[in-house]
């Protein structure tokens, strides 16, 4: 008979096989959290129904955990160069369209000056590093860096094991603690690096006990660490909970909807950021209620446009 201690640890086991089997609905759930969190950013206290999604950015952590797992497979199977080419092929066209629309909003709705150099920086993510242009988003810029170093992170995680994750948590907790800045777009990147490394560790070890993330989160809270890092520690526990809920009571229609959204998270994300920017600027003139309705409508319309473009690209380029 298994000991009680072993049973508790076994219940906290998260396997890469379970994630791979449920990747699309998990990605779909993650993008829903992102959309609802951004709805909260528009509505704030005007609509308390969105208050629970103040920490909805944990959807980004789910993305990075799954992304790291998938990237590890790709690097191992195809090698670094093919991996880079595949990543760029997947995002380049959609990002260029997104960045162009976002720059037009910045220029004509917000009124920022935009030179040719600013356009170049926006279209190449250099603006995220404050090299010209405006910071139009952070996730793709951060992902490019993570993709670039993924082959080396795999080597590090294979050599150091779980200590690589622990070291990254300590390192970035200290950096964010010592760096006094209101630049959230850098903090939310650094705070997610440990969860990306967790995805690589999950690939290497096939299964992890996510219960250990709970005491780590408690220590980070007691140390008053950065909120992005603290919330990120709840990601593996949330993924395990979602898998257990799905296993206990699967709803086919919901699973189908989330799976569809999970296939097009990049397209939905770009649509969502544009809708968020538009209606954050417009809510003062048109009121929160109208802007919140418009936010969801524009989300849907733009997402469908991006999906159509993505499908056309796949049919042409394969």
Buried (B, 14 or more C-beta within 10 A) or exposed (E): EEEEEEEEBEEBEBBBEBBEEBBBBBBBBBBBBBBBBBBBBBBEEEBEEBEEBEBBBBBBBBBBBBBBBBBBEBBEEEEBEEBBEBBEEBBEBBBEBBBBBBBEBBBEEEEEEBEEEBBBBBBBBBBBEEEBBBBBBBBBBBBBBBBEEBBEBBEBBBEBEBEBBBBBBEEBBEBBEEEEEEEEBBBBBBBBBBBBBBBBBBBBBEEBBBBBBBEBBEBBEEEEBBBBBBBBBBBBBBBBEBBEEBEEEEEEEEBEBBBEBBBBBBBBBBBBBBBBBBBBBBBEEEEBEEBBEBBEEBBEEBBBBBBEBBEEBEEEEE
